[in-house]
Amino acid sequence: MTAVGVSSEPETASRPGAGLLASPDRQKWLVVFLLVAATVVLYYPVGGHPFVNYDDNVYVIENAHVTAGLHWPTVKYAFTVFDQGNWHPLTWLSHAADCQLFGLNPAGHHDTNIALHALNIVLFFWVLQQATGHIVRSAMVAGLFALHPINVETVAWISERKNLLSMTFFLLALGAYRLYVLKPEVSRYAVVAFLYALGLMAKPQVITFPCVLLLWDYWPLRRMFATGDEATGLPGKTFSQLIIEKLPLFALSVISAVITMKAQQAGHAMRVYPLSVRLENAIVAYASYVKKAFWPVDLAPMYPHPGDSLAKGTVFAALLFLVVLSAWVAFERRGRYLTMGWLWFVGTLVPMIGLVQVGNQAMADRYAYLSFLGLFIMVCWGVANWAEERHVATAWVGGVSIVVLLTLAVLAHRQIEYWSDNITLWSHTLQVTKDNWLAEDNLGGALMEDGKLEKAIDHFRAAAVIYPQEPVSHLDIGFYEQQHKNWPPAIEEYYKVLDLTPSPKLRGEAYNNLAIINRDLGDYASARDNFQHAVDVSPRYAGAWVGLGLAAQKLGDLNLAIQAYSQAVQIQPMGSSYLLLAQALEQNGHKDEAQRAAQQAQRVSENIAADRRIVSELLAQ
C-alpha cells in the first residue's frame, strides 16, 4: 500500500510482491478496520458521559413521547410536531428507539452516536474510493473526518443525533447516485431520492444535496464539462441536462425548506438582525471555520452571535482572506478537486451560515460535520499531487500523514474530556468564549443540579447582565428566589419571562412556578388560574396538569381535578399521578374507575410505596 496520495493513478491494481495486501479489496478492508478501530478507541470514554443540560432534556430526558419508546403515539408525534423548531421525525424515532433499548442510561445513547459516526466514516471512505479509485487518498480523507476535534460536538452530544443520522442518509444517497450514473434507471434514481428524503427527515441541513451532486458530476465523476483527457468512462452531459436530471431532488429541497421555515417560526427559533449584520457575521464565520479546520483549538458548543459589534477591520480581513483563497482555487489548474472541495465547503454551509438567522449562535462546530469534507478532499488531493510532482519519498508523506492524524486524535481526546460533565463543559466554554450568556446559564443549571445553588445564582445573574432579553436567566433567578421564599422578587422575575418570550415551554414554566408560589401562600384560586394558564400555553406539560388537579381538589372542584389528572397520565403515565386520579375519582363517587386507576398505578410504578408518600405530601400542601 502506497503512502498517502503518492500515486496519481487510481490505486486499484495489485503489485507483484506486495504480499497479503496485494489485493485492493484487502487494502480496503484493512482501511475500514483501522478507521473503525481508531474511532471506537478515541470516542470510547464518551460512553461514560452524562446527558448534556442543553437540548438533551427536550430531545430525550423530559420528552414523554421519546421516553415512552417506539409505540404508535410516538410515531404519530414524530411526524406531526415542529418541536425544537424542526421537522425531523426520523431523529425523534431514533431517540425513542434508544429509550426502548437503553431507557435513560446515557451510555446506550452515546454508543449509538459513536456507531453512527463510525458508519459515516466507512460510508464516506467507500463513496469517495469508489468514485475516484484512490484507496489511500480516500483513507486519509476519512481519517481526517474520523479524528478531527471539531466533530467531537456532533458525536459527544446526544441531541446531535440528527446531524449523524442525516449524514448517514446523505452518504448513502451519494453512493447510490454513482450506481444510478453507471446505469441510469428510474428505480435507481428513486433510491437516490428516497435516501435523500430520509436525510431531510433526520435533519434538513442536507438540503444542499442536489447541488453537491452537481459538484460530484464535476469531480470526481467528470460528467460535467468533460474533455478527452479527463474521460472516466461515464457518459458526459451538458450543464442544463444535469440540472434537469436533478429537478425532482430540487423539488424535495424546496418542500423541505418550506416545512423547515414553518417549523422554525412555530418554534420561535428565528432571530431578526439587519442584513448587513448577517452578512458581516457570515463572512467572519466562513473565515473562522477555515481557521478551525487547520487550528482546531478553543472549541465550544456555543459561540454567541456578535450582533453589530464586529469590528470593520475584522470583517475586511476575513473578506480579503476568502476572496484571495477563492481566486486561488478559481485560477489554480492543478485539478478539479480544488474547485469541487471549496464549493462543497462554501455551499453546504449556506443553510447554516446565518443569512437567515436561526438561534443565537454566530457559528457552530456541528455545522462543520458535513462541510469540512470538502476541505479535507482539497487538502489530501492537493498534498498528494504536490508530493508526486516533487518526487517526495513515500515514507515522508506517510510519516507526516500519521503525525497529523495522531495530533488530531490527541486534540480530539482533550476536547472529549471537556464533555465529561456539564460543569466542566460550560466552565471550559466560558474560558474560550466571551460574553457567553448561554454558557453562564447552563453552568448555573449544572451547579444547581449538583446542589450548589449559591454558586449557581452568580452565573444566572451574569447571564442576565450580558443578555437582559434572554428569558431563561430570569426563569432561573426566579427559581432561586422562590427556593429562598423571596416571593416578590421571584414573582417579578417570572413576569419578566412572560414579557420577554413567546416560547410555550418557557411561558408554561413561568406560569407553573407562579402557581406554586400562589399555592404556597394559600391562594388556591390564583394557583388554579396560573396552572390553567400553564397548560393553555403548554398543553403537554404534565406537571402543570397535576398542579391544576391539586389546586382544583383543594377548591372542591373534583370534576376539574379528575380532568386534569386524566390529562397528566395520558401525557406522562406515572404512579403518583394515577394515585391522585384514583383518589379524586373515589371522592367523586366513581369507585370502579378509581379502582382501575389504582391498578394502573401499580402497573406503571417502579416504587408504589414511594409514590403513595409523594401523593400524601402533595395533598397535604
Backbone torsions as a table, in degrees:
resi	resn	phi	psi	omega
1	MET	NA	130.0	-177.1
2	THR	-77.1	165.9	176.2
3	ALA	-72.7	170.2	-172.5
4	VAL	-58.1	116.0	168.9
5	GLY	71.6	15.8	-177.5
6	VAL	-73.9	-38.7	-177.5
7	SER	-85.7	132.5	177.2
8	SER	-87.1	-15.3	178.1
9	GLU	-91.7	152.3	176.4
10	PRO	-54.7	136.2	-174.4
11	GLU	-90.2	72.4	-175.8
12	THR	-119.2	-13.3	-176.8
13	ALA	-94.8	143.5	177.0
14	SER	-76.2	153.6	178.3
15	ARG	-118.1	139.0	179.8
16	PRO	-58.3	138.6	175.1
17	GLY	81.2	6.1	-177.6
18	ALA	-79.8	-7.0	174.0
19	GLY	72.5	-141.6	-174.5
20	LEU	-61.7	-25.9	-176.6
21	LEU	-98.7	18.2	179.7
22	ALA	-66.7	-31.6	-178.0
23	SER	-80.1	128.2	175.4
24	PRO	-56.5	-34.9	179.6
25	ASP	-63.5	-39.5	178.1
26	ARG	-67.1	-38.3	177.1
27	GLN	-60.2	-44.1	-179.3
28	LYS	-63.5	-43.7	-179.3
29	TRP	-65.8	-35.0	176.1
30	LEU	-64.4	-42.6	178.2
31	VAL	-60.9	-45.4	179.5
32	VAL	-59.3	-44.9	179.8
33	PHE	-60.6	-46.2	-177.8
34	LEU	-65.8	-39.8	179.9
35	LEU	-63.9	-46.7	-179.1
36	VAL	-66.8	-42.9	-179.2
37	ALA	-62.3	-45.0	-179.8
38	ALA	-63.0	-40.0	-179.3
39	THR	-65.7	-46.5	-178.5
40	VAL	-65.2	-42.5	179.6
41	VAL	-64.1	-44.2	-179.0
42	LEU	-62.1	-46.0	-172.3
43	TYR	-94.8	3.0	-179.2
44	TYR	-54.0	-41.8	-179.4
45	PRO	-60.9	-22.8	-178.1
46	VAL	-60.5	-29.1	-179.6
47	GLY	-59.1	-21.3	178.5
48	GLY	-96.2	5.5	-178.5
49	HIS	-84.6	155.2	177.6
50	PRO	-83.9	179.0	167.5
51	PHE	-65.3	149.3	176.9
52	VAL	-89.3	139.6	-178.1
53	ASN	-83.4	38.8	177.1
54	TYR	-143.2	102.9	179.7
55	ASP	78.4	-30.2	-179.8
56	ASP	-61.5	-27.5	178.4
57	ASN	-66.5	-46.0	-176.5
58	VAL	-79.6	-27.0	178.5
59	TYR	-80.6	-30.7	-174.2
60	VAL	-134.6	-69.7	-162.6
61	ILE	-57.6	-47.6	-174.9
62	GLU	-102.1	10.1	-179.6
63	ASN	-95.7	103.3	-174.1
64	ALA	-61.8	-34.1	179.3
65	HIS	-65.7	-42.4	-178.6
66	VAL	-70.3	-46.6	-177.9
67	THR	-66.7	-18.7	177.6
68	ALA	-71.6	-15.3	179.9
69	GLY	88.7	-167.0	-175.6
70	LEU	-85.2	97.0	175.8
71	HIS	-135.9	165.2	-176.9
72	TRP	-56.8	-43.5	177.2
73	PRO	-58.0	-34.3	177.7
74	THR	-68.1	-41.2	177.8
75	VAL	-61.9	-45.0	178.5
76	LYS	-61.3	-44.0	177.3
77	TYR	-58.4	-47.6	-174.7
78	ALA	-59.3	-37.2	-174.7
79	PHE	-91.8	-4.5	-173.1
80	THR	-121.8	-1.6	-175.9
81	VAL	-112.0	157.5	174.5
82	PHE	-112.5	30.9	-178.1
83	ASP	-58.5	144.7	-179.2
84	GLN	62.6	24.3	174.7
85	GLY	67.9	23.7	-179.7
86	ASN	-142.6	154.7	166.5
87	TRP	-111.9	99.4	-179.1
88	HIS	-140.4	73.3	-174.7
89	PRO	-59.4	-36.0	-178.5
90	LEU	-67.1	-31.5	177.1
91	THR	-66.4	-45.2	177.5
92	TRP	-59.6	-43.5	-179.0
93	LEU	-66.3	-34.9	177.2
94	SER	-63.8	-45.1	176.9
95	HIS	-63.7	-39.7	179.1
96	ALA	-64.0	-38.2	177.7
97	ALA	-62.7	-40.2	176.8
98	ASP	-62.4	-42.3	178.4
99	CYS	-64.1	-36.4	177.0
100	GLN	-61.7	-40.1	-175.3
101	LEU	-86.1	-40.7	-169.2
102	PHE	-119.0	-3.2	-174.2
103	GLY	63.4	-139.4	179.1
104	LEU	-104.1	29.8	171.5
105	ASN	-83.0	111.2	-173.8
106	PRO	-62.8	-21.3	-177.5
107	ALA	-58.5	-44.7	-179.9
108	GLY	-64.2	-40.3	178.8
109	HIS	-64.4	-41.9	177.3
110	HIS	-64.0	-41.4	-178.9
111	ASP	-61.7	-36.5	177.0
112	THR	-63.6	-42.7	177.2
113	ASN	-60.3	-44.1	179.7
114	ILE	-62.6	-43.1	179.9
115	ALA	-62.8	-41.0	179.1
116	LEU	-66.3	-39.1	177.6
117	HIS	-63.2	-44.7	177.7
118	ALA	-61.0	-41.5	178.1
119	LEU	-62.6	-42.9	179.9
120	ASN	-62.9	-37.7	178.7
121	ILE	-63.4	-47.0	179.5
122	VAL	-64.2	-42.5	179.1
123	LEU	-60.8	-43.8	-178.6
124	PHE	-67.0	-39.7	175.0
125	PHE	-58.7	-46.3	-178.4
126	TRP	-63.4	-46.6	-178.0
127	VAL	-63.0	-45.7	-177.4
128	LEU	-69.1	-41.8	-179.5
129	GLN	-67.1	-40.5	178.7
130	GLN	-64.1	-35.6	-177.6
131	ALA	-79.5	-30.6	-174.5
132	THR	-106.1	-24.3	-174.7
133	GLY	82.4	-3.0	-177.9
134	HIS	-95.5	117.0	179.1
135	ILE	-77.9	-51.6	-170.3
136	VAL	-72.8	-43.0	177.7
137	ARG	-60.4	-43.8	179.5
138	SER	-64.2	-35.4	178.2
139	ALA	-64.9	-39.5	179.8
140	MET	-67.1	-41.4	177.0
141	VAL	-60.4	-45.6	179.6
142	ALA	-64.5	-35.0	177.3
143	GLY	-63.8	-42.4	176.3
144	LEU	-61.7	-42.4	178.4
145	PHE	-61.4	-40.0	-176.4
146	ALA	-69.6	-39.5	-165.9
147	LEU	-109.6	-7.5	-175.8
148	HIS	-65.0	131.7	-176.4
149	PRO	-60.4	-25.1	-176.7
150	ILE	-66.3	-18.5	179.9
151	ASN	-87.0	-3.7	179.6
152	VAL	-59.5	-41.2	-179.1
153	GLU	-57.5	-45.1	-177.9
154	THR	-64.5	-36.9	-176.0
155	VAL	-85.2	-40.6	-173.6
156	ALA	-82.1	-9.9	-176.4
157	TRP	-107.6	111.5	-174.6
158	ILE	-57.4	-36.8	-178.8
159	SER	-64.1	-18.7	178.7
160	GLU	-87.0	19.7	171.3
161	ARG	-51.8	-36.3	-178.6
162	LYS	-60.5	-36.8	178.6
163	ASN	-63.7	-48.0	-178.5
164	LEU	-65.9	-44.8	-175.5
165	LEU	-68.4	-41.9	178.8
166	SER	-64.5	-36.5	177.7
167	MET	-65.2	-37.6	178.2
168	THR	-57.8	-48.7	-179.3
169	PHE	-71.4	-33.3	175.7
170	PHE	-58.7	-48.3	-177.6
171	LEU	-70.7	-37.4	174.9
172	LEU	-61.3	-41.4	178.3
173	ALA	-66.4	-38.0	178.9
174	LEU	-64.7	-41.4	176.2
175	GLY	-66.8	-40.1	178.9
176	ALA	-65.4	-29.9	-180.0
177	TYR	-63.0	-39.8	178.1
178	ARG	-63.0	-39.0	177.3
179	LEU	-64.2	-36.8	175.8
180	TYR	-64.7	-42.4	-179.4
181	VAL	-62.9	-39.2	179.3
182	LEU	-64.6	-33.7	-179.6
183	LYS	-146.2	84.6	-175.7
184	PRO	-63.2	109.9	176.6
185	GLU	-138.3	151.4	-179.6
186	VAL	-59.4	-39.9	-177.8
187	SER	-63.5	-39.3	179.4
188	ARG	-71.0	-37.6	176.6
189	TYR	-64.5	-38.2	180.0
190	ALA	-62.8	-36.0	177.0
191	VAL	-63.4	-43.5	178.0
192	VAL	-59.4	-48.5	-178.4
193	ALA	-63.4	-40.0	-179.2
194	PHE	-64.6	-45.4	179.7
195	LEU	-65.1	-38.2	177.1
196	TYR	-63.7	-41.7	178.2
197	ALA	-62.1	-39.3	177.1
198	LEU	-63.6	-39.1	176.7
199	GLY	-60.8	-42.5	178.0
200	LEU	-63.9	-32.7	179.9
201	MET	-79.5	-6.5	173.0
202	ALA	-95.4	-41.1	174.2
203	LYS	-169.9	127.8	-174.0
204	PRO	-73.2	6.2	177.7
205	GLN	-62.6	-19.9	-179.4
206	VAL	-84.9	16.6	-174.9
207	ILE	-62.1	-19.3	179.9
208	THR	-84.4	7.5	-176.0
209	PHE	-51.6	-45.3	178.7
210	PRO	-59.4	-35.6	177.7
211	CYS	-69.6	-36.8	175.9
212	VAL	-62.3	-37.8	177.9
213	LEU	-63.2	-37.4	175.6
214	LEU	-62.9	-41.3	175.9
215	LEU	-64.5	-39.4	178.0
216	TRP	-63.4	-34.7	174.8
217	ASP	-64.5	-35.7	-179.6
218	TYR	-71.6	-45.8	173.9
219	TRP	-157.8	134.3	11.1
220	PRO	-93.8	-5.8	-176.0
221	LEU	-71.7	-27.2	177.6
222	ARG	55.8	40.5	172.9
223	ARG	-82.5	-19.8	-176.7
224	MET	-100.5	131.6	178.0
225	PHE	53.2	42.0	-177.3
226	ALA	-72.4	140.0	174.2
227	THR	-119.2	168.0	-173.9
228	GLY	-57.9	-40.8	-176.8
229	ASP	-80.2	-3.7	179.3
230	GLU	-110.6	11.9	-174.4
231	ALA	-59.8	136.3	179.8
232	THR	-116.2	0.0	-176.1
233	GLY	87.7	-5.5	177.3
234	LEU	-94.2	144.0	-178.8
235	PRO	-65.9	127.5	177.5
236	GLY	-77.7	155.9	177.5
237	LYS	-140.8	157.5	175.7
238	THR	-73.7	163.9	-179.2
239	PHE	-60.4	-42.4	-179.2
240	SER	-65.0	-37.2	178.0
241	GLN	-64.9	-39.5	179.8
242	LEU	-67.7	-36.7	176.5
243	ILE	-64.1	-48.6	-179.0
244	ILE	-59.8	-39.5	-179.6
245	GLU	-57.9	-30.3	-174.3
246	LYS	-101.9	7.8	-178.9
247	LEU	-57.2	-41.9	177.0
248	PRO	-60.0	-35.2	178.7
249	LEU	-71.7	-38.2	175.0
250	PHE	-62.9	-34.7	177.8
251	ALA	-62.9	-41.0	175.9
252	LEU	-62.3	-38.0	178.6
253	SER	-62.7	-43.1	180.0
254	VAL	-63.5	-45.1	178.8
255	ILE	-60.0	-44.7	179.2
256	SER	-62.8	-40.2	-179.9
257	ALA	-62.8	-41.6	179.5
258	VAL	-64.2	-46.5	179.9
259	ILE	-62.6	-42.0	-178.6
260	THR	-64.2	-42.1	178.6
261	MET	-61.7	-42.2	177.9
262	LYS	-63.9	-41.0	-179.8
263	ALA	-64.6	-42.2	-178.8
264	GLN	-69.2	-35.6	175.4
265	GLN	-67.0	-41.4	179.3
266	ALA	-64.9	-34.0	-179.6
267	GLY	-89.4	4.4	-179.9
268	HIS	53.4	39.7	-177.0
269	ALA	-90.4	-17.1	-175.7
270	MET	-79.8	140.3	179.8
271	ARG	-116.9	145.8	-176.4
272	VAL	-103.5	114.4	171.9
273	TYR	-129.3	148.7	175.0
274	PRO	-57.9	151.3	-178.7
275	LEU	-56.5	-39.6	-179.3
276	SER	-61.3	-39.2	179.3
277	VAL	-66.7	-41.9	-179.7
278	ARG	-65.7	-40.2	178.7
279	LEU	-65.1	-44.2	-179.8
280	GLU	-61.8	-44.5	179.6
281	ASN	-65.0	-38.9	179.7
282	ALA	-61.9	-42.3	179.8
283	ILE	-61.9	-49.3	-179.6
284	VAL	-65.8	-37.2	-180.0
285	ALA	-63.9	-44.4	178.4
286	TYR	-57.2	-47.3	179.5
287	ALA	-63.6	-38.1	179.8
288	SER	-66.2	-38.1	176.8
289	TYR	-61.1	-44.4	179.1
290	VAL	-61.1	-42.0	178.4
291	LYS	-60.3	-44.6	-178.0
292	LYS	-69.4	-24.1	176.0
293	ALA	-64.6	-37.7	-176.3
294	PHE	-101.3	-17.1	-179.6
295	TRP	-139.6	73.7	-170.6
296	PRO	-82.3	73.4	177.0
297	VAL	-126.0	168.7	179.3
298	ASP	55.2	43.7	179.0
299	LEU	-84.3	147.8	-176.1
300	ALA	-152.7	154.0	178.3
301	PRO	-75.2	-8.9	-179.9
302	MET	-148.6	121.1	171.1
303	TYR	-112.6	105.9	-173.6
304	PRO	-59.8	143.3	177.0
305	HIS	-65.1	132.8	-176.1
306	PRO	-78.9	-8.2	-175.4
307	GLY	62.4	-132.4	-178.6
308	ASP	-98.5	22.1	-174.6
309	SER	-91.8	-2.5	-179.2
310	LEU	-66.4	132.1	177.6
311	ALA	-70.2	141.2	-179.0
312	LYS	-60.4	-35.0	178.5
313	GLY	-63.4	-38.8	178.1
314	THR	-64.3	-44.1	180.0
315	VAL	-63.9	-43.2	-178.9
316	PHE	-64.9	-42.6	179.9
317	ALA	-63.1	-41.5	178.8
318	ALA	-65.2	-42.5	179.5
319	LEU	-63.6	-43.9	179.1
320	LEU	-61.0	-43.7	178.4
321	PHE	-59.4	-46.4	-178.8
322	LEU	-65.9	-40.0	179.6
323	VAL	-65.0	-45.8	179.9
324	VAL	-62.5	-44.7	180.0
325	LEU	-64.7	-41.2	178.8
326	SER	-65.4	-40.2	178.6
327	ALA	-64.5	-41.2	178.0
328	TRP	-61.4	-43.5	178.7
329	VAL	-62.7	-41.3	-176.7
330	ALA	-66.5	-36.3	-174.1
331	PHE	-100.9	-8.5	177.9
332	GLU	-74.5	129.0	-174.1
333	ARG	-103.2	14.5	-175.4
334	ARG	-66.6	-34.0	-177.8
335	GLY	175.1	158.0	-179.3
336	ARG	-65.8	-23.3	-175.3
337	TYR	-59.4	-30.4	179.9
338	LEU	-65.7	-48.3	179.5
339	THR	-62.8	-46.4	-179.0
340	MET	-61.3	-47.3	-177.4
341	GLY	-63.4	-42.1	-179.4
342	TRP	-67.4	-43.4	179.5
343	LEU	-69.6	-31.9	173.6
344	TRP	-59.5	-50.8	-178.8
345	PHE	-59.3	-52.3	-176.6
346	VAL	-66.1	-45.0	-173.5
347	GLY	-70.0	-42.6	-177.6
348	THR	-71.7	-16.3	176.8
349	LEU	-85.8	-14.2	-174.6
350	VAL	-53.6	-46.0	-178.0
351	PRO	-64.7	-21.0	-175.1
352	MET	-112.0	2.6	-171.2
353	ILE	-81.3	-9.8	174.2
354	GLY	101.3	9.5	174.1
355	LEU	-64.0	-35.0	163.1
356	VAL	-112.5	106.5	-170.0
357	GLN	-79.1	120.4	175.7
358	VAL	-121.6	122.5	-177.2
359	GLY	85.4	-175.3	-174.3
360	ASN	-109.7	11.0	-176.7
361	GLN	-91.2	148.8	173.7
362	ALA	-80.3	-34.0	178.6
363	MET	-163.4	176.2	-179.3
364	ALA	-154.5	138.3	178.6
365	ASP	-57.8	-37.6	-176.9
366	ARG	-62.6	-24.8	179.6
367	TYR	-72.3	-14.5	179.6
368	ALA	-83.4	-10.6	-174.4
369	TYR	-57.3	-42.6	177.9
370	LEU	-88.8	-44.6	-169.7
371	SER	-69.0	-32.4	-176.5
372	PHE	-69.3	-15.0	177.2
373	LEU	-58.9	-36.8	177.8
374	GLY	-63.3	-43.5	178.2
375	LEU	-65.0	-39.9	-179.7
376	PHE	-62.4	-40.3	177.6
377	ILE	-63.4	-45.4	178.6
378	MET	-55.5	-47.6	-175.8
379	VAL	-67.0	-49.8	-174.5
380	CYS	-66.7	-45.2	178.8
381	TRP	-70.2	-35.9	179.6
382	GLY	-65.2	-46.6	178.9
383	VAL	-64.2	-40.6	-179.8
384	ALA	-61.8	-45.9	179.9
385	ASN	-66.6	-39.8	178.0
386	TRP	-61.1	-45.2	-179.1
387	ALA	-64.1	-38.5	-179.6
388	GLU	-66.9	-43.8	-179.0
389	GLU	-62.4	-33.7	-176.8
390	ARG	-99.7	8.5	176.3
391	HIS	55.1	41.4	176.7
392	VAL	-70.2	137.1	-176.8
393	ALA	-60.0	142.9	179.4
394	THR	-56.4	-40.5	-178.1
395	ALA	-62.5	-37.9	179.3
396	TRP	-65.2	-47.5	-178.6
397	VAL	-64.0	-44.2	178.9
398	GLY	-63.1	-42.0	179.8
399	GLY	-63.4	-45.1	178.8
400	VAL	-63.5	-38.8	179.2
401	SER	-61.2	-43.3	179.8
402	ILE	-65.2	-41.3	178.5
403	VAL	-60.9	-43.1	178.9
404	VAL	-60.1	-46.6	-178.5
405	LEU	-65.0	-41.1	178.9
406	LEU	-65.2	-39.5	178.3
407	THR	-62.5	-44.7	178.0
408	LEU	-62.3	-39.3	179.9
409	ALA	-63.6	-40.8	178.7
410	VAL	-63.8	-45.1	179.1
411	LEU	-64.6	-39.4	178.9
412	ALA	-65.9	-40.1	178.2
413	HIS	-59.9	-43.5	178.1
414	ARG	-63.5	-39.7	179.0
415	GLN	-65.6	-37.8	178.0
416	ILE	-61.1	-37.1	-179.8
417	GLU	-62.3	-31.7	179.1
418	TYR	-65.9	-22.9	-179.4
419	TRP	-90.2	9.3	-173.8
420	SER	-68.7	-26.7	173.5
421	ASP	-158.5	163.3	-172.3
422	ASN	-68.3	-35.0	179.4
423	ILE	-65.9	-43.6	177.9
424	THR	-63.8	-44.1	-176.9
425	LEU	-60.1	-50.1	-173.9
426	TRP	-80.2	-25.6	173.1
427	SER	-65.9	-43.1	177.2
428	HIS	-63.8	-40.7	-179.6
429	THR	-60.4	-40.9	177.6
430	LEU	-66.2	-28.8	179.4
431	GLN	-72.8	-32.2	-173.0
432	VAL	-105.2	-1.5	174.8
433	THR	-129.4	172.0	177.6
434	LYS	-132.2	153.7	-179.2
435	ASP	51.0	45.2	-174.9
436	ASN	-99.2	88.2	-177.6
437	TRP	-63.4	-34.6	-178.2
438	LEU	-68.4	-40.1	177.2
439	ALA	-64.9	-39.2	176.3
440	GLU	-60.3	-46.3	179.9
441	ASP	-61.1	-47.6	-175.8
442	ASN	-72.2	-32.4	174.0
443	LEU	-66.3	-41.6	175.4
444	GLY	-59.4	-42.8	178.4
445	GLY	-63.0	-39.9	178.6
446	ALA	-65.9	-41.1	178.1
447	LEU	-65.3	-39.7	179.3
448	MET	-64.3	-41.4	178.6
449	GLU	-64.9	-27.7	179.5
450	ASP	-86.4	6.7	178.3
451	GLY	82.6	13.1	-177.6
452	LYS	-107.4	62.7	-173.7
453	LEU	-64.4	-36.1	-177.9
454	GLU	-68.7	-30.5	174.2
455	LYS	-77.3	-33.1	-176.8
456	ALA	-65.7	-38.3	-173.4
457	ILE	-62.1	-31.8	178.2
458	ASP	-61.6	-37.9	-179.5
459	HIS	-75.0	-37.2	176.0
460	PHE	-61.2	-43.9	-179.3
461	ARG	-69.3	-35.0	176.3
462	ALA	-63.6	-40.2	177.9
463	ALA	-62.3	-41.7	-179.6
464	ALA	-66.4	-32.3	177.5
465	VAL	-70.7	-43.3	-178.7
466	ILE	-65.1	-43.2	-173.7
467	TYR	-139.8	82.2	-175.4
468	PRO	-61.5	-21.9	-177.8
469	GLN	-84.1	-2.6	-180.0
470	GLU	-82.8	118.6	-173.2
471	PRO	-72.7	-26.5	-173.4
472	VAL	-62.9	-41.6	179.9
473	SER	-62.9	-38.0	177.9
474	HIS	-67.7	-35.6	176.6
475	LEU	-63.2	-42.4	-179.7
476	ASP	-69.4	-40.2	177.0
477	ILE	-63.3	-41.5	177.2
478	GLY	-59.9	-41.3	179.0
479	PHE	-63.7	-41.9	177.6
480	TYR	-58.5	-48.3	-179.7
481	GLU	-64.1	-36.8	179.4
482	GLN	-65.1	-41.3	178.7
483	GLN	-63.2	-28.5	179.1
484	HIS	-94.3	10.3	178.4
485	LYS	59.2	28.0	172.8
486	ASN	-89.9	79.4	-168.8
487	TRP	-62.6	-48.7	-175.6
488	PRO	-59.4	-48.4	178.3
489	PRO	-65.8	-32.2	177.3
490	ALA	-63.9	-46.9	179.1
491	ILE	-61.3	-40.3	178.9
492	GLU	-60.7	-42.7	-179.8
493	GLU	-66.2	-39.4	-179.6
494	TYR	-67.2	-35.3	176.9
495	TYR	-70.7	-29.4	173.0
496	LYS	-62.7	-41.7	177.5
497	VAL	-58.2	-45.6	-179.1
498	LEU	-64.3	-33.2	178.8
499	ASP	-75.0	-27.8	-169.5
500	LEU	-93.8	-25.3	-170.0
501	THR	-130.1	143.8	169.8
502	PRO	-93.5	-0.1	-175.4
503	SER	-61.2	120.7	179.2
504	PRO	-58.7	-38.6	-178.0
505	LYS	-64.6	-48.9	-177.7
506	LEU	-69.2	-39.0	177.2
507	ARG	-64.9	-38.7	177.7
508	GLY	-61.6	-42.5	179.3
509	GLU	-66.0	-40.0	179.5
510	ALA	-63.4	-47.5	178.4
511	TYR	-62.6	-40.5	-179.9
512	ASN	-61.7	-44.1	-179.5
513	ASN	-69.1	-36.2	173.8
514	LEU	-60.7	-40.5	179.6
515	ALA	-64.3	-39.0	178.7
516	ILE	-64.5	-39.3	175.6
517	ILE	-62.0	-45.9	177.3
518	ASN	-56.7	-43.4	-179.2
519	ARG	-64.7	-42.6	179.8
520	ASP	-64.6	-27.9	178.4
521	LEU	-86.7	-1.8	178.5
522	GLY	85.0	8.0	179.8
523	ASP	-94.5	79.7	-173.2
524	TYR	-71.1	-28.0	178.2
525	ALA	-65.9	-45.8	177.3
526	SER	-67.2	-35.5	176.9
527	ALA	-61.4	-45.5	178.0
528	ARG	-58.9	-44.9	-178.0
529	ASP	-63.3	-42.3	-178.6
530	ASN	-73.0	-36.4	173.0
531	PHE	-61.9	-38.5	178.4
532	GLN	-64.2	-41.8	175.1
533	HIS	-59.1	-40.2	-177.9
534	ALA	-62.1	-45.9	-178.4
535	VAL	-76.7	-23.4	175.7
536	ASP	-66.1	-43.1	-178.1
537	VAL	-85.7	-23.9	-178.3
538	SER	-135.6	78.1	-171.3
539	PRO	-62.9	-19.1	-179.4
540	ARG	-93.4	14.7	-176.5
541	TYR	-86.7	91.1	-174.2
542	ALA	-61.9	-39.9	-179.1
543	GLY	-62.3	-37.0	178.7
544	ALA	-69.2	-35.1	176.5
545	TRP	-63.8	-40.9	177.0
546	VAL	-62.9	-43.8	177.8
547	GLY	-59.9	-41.3	178.1
548	LEU	-62.5	-41.6	178.4
549	GLY	-62.3	-42.7	179.8
550	LEU	-64.0	-43.7	179.6
551	ALA	-64.2	-43.4	179.4
552	ALA	-63.1	-39.3	179.8
553	GLN	-65.2	-39.4	176.9
554	LYS	-62.5	-33.5	-179.1
555	LEU	-87.1	1.1	177.8
556	GLY	83.1	9.7	179.6
557	ASP	-94.0	80.7	-174.8
558	LEU	-68.2	-31.7	179.1
559	ASN	-63.5	-44.1	177.5
560	LEU	-66.7	-38.2	179.3
561	ALA	-62.2	-45.3	179.5
562	ILE	-62.7	-42.9	179.1
563	GLN	-61.4	-42.9	-177.7
564	ALA	-68.0	-46.4	179.7
565	TYR	-63.2	-36.9	179.3
566	SER	-63.0	-40.5	176.7
567	GLN	-64.8	-40.3	-178.0
568	ALA	-61.8	-43.4	-177.1
569	VAL	-73.8	-25.5	175.2
570	GLN	-68.9	-39.1	-178.4
571	ILE	-76.1	-45.3	-175.1
572	GLN	-143.6	92.5	-177.6
573	PRO	-66.5	111.5	179.9
574	MET	-131.9	148.8	-178.6
575	GLY	-60.0	-42.3	-178.3
576	SER	-64.5	-38.5	180.0
577	SER	-67.2	-40.9	177.3
578	TYR	-65.7	-35.9	177.7
579	LEU	-66.1	-40.1	175.7
580	LEU	-62.3	-42.7	178.2
581	LEU	-62.3	-42.7	-179.2
582	ALA	-61.8	-42.4	-178.8
583	GLN	-66.8	-42.3	179.3
584	ALA	-64.6	-39.7	178.3
585	LEU	-64.1	-42.1	-179.9
586	GLU	-65.6	-41.5	178.2
587	GLN	-63.1	-29.0	-178.5
588	ASN	-90.1	3.7	174.7
589	GLY	90.7	7.2	-179.7
590	HIS	-99.2	74.4	-170.7
591	LYS	-68.3	-39.4	-179.0
592	ASP	-64.9	-44.2	178.9
593	GLU	-66.0	-36.3	178.2
594	ALA	-62.6	-40.4	179.7
595	GLN	-65.3	-40.8	178.9
596	ARG	-64.5	-39.3	178.1
597	ALA	-65.0	-39.4	178.8
598	ALA	-65.8	-38.7	177.2
599	GLN	-65.2	-38.6	178.3
600	GLN	-65.8	-35.6	176.4
601	ALA	-60.1	-42.1	178.0
602	GLN	-61.0	-38.8	-176.4
603	ARG	-70.3	-40.4	-173.3
604	VAL	-91.5	-16.4	-174.7
605	SER	-78.7	140.8	173.3
606	GLU	-89.4	-21.4	179.1
607	ASN	-151.8	90.0	-172.8
608	ILE	-66.5	-31.2	178.7
609	ALA	-66.0	-42.5	178.3
610	ALA	-65.2	-37.8	178.7
611	ASP	-65.7	-36.0	177.8
612	ARG	-66.0	-38.3	177.4
613	ARG	-64.9	-40.2	178.8
614	ILE	-60.9	-43.7	-179.1
615	VAL	-64.0	-43.0	178.9
616	SER	-60.4	-42.0	179.4
617	GLU	-66.4	-41.2	-179.7
618	LEU	-64.3	-42.5	-178.3
619	LEU	-72.3	-20.8	-179.8
620	ALA	-84.2	-10.5	-178.0
621	GLN	-69.7	NA	NA
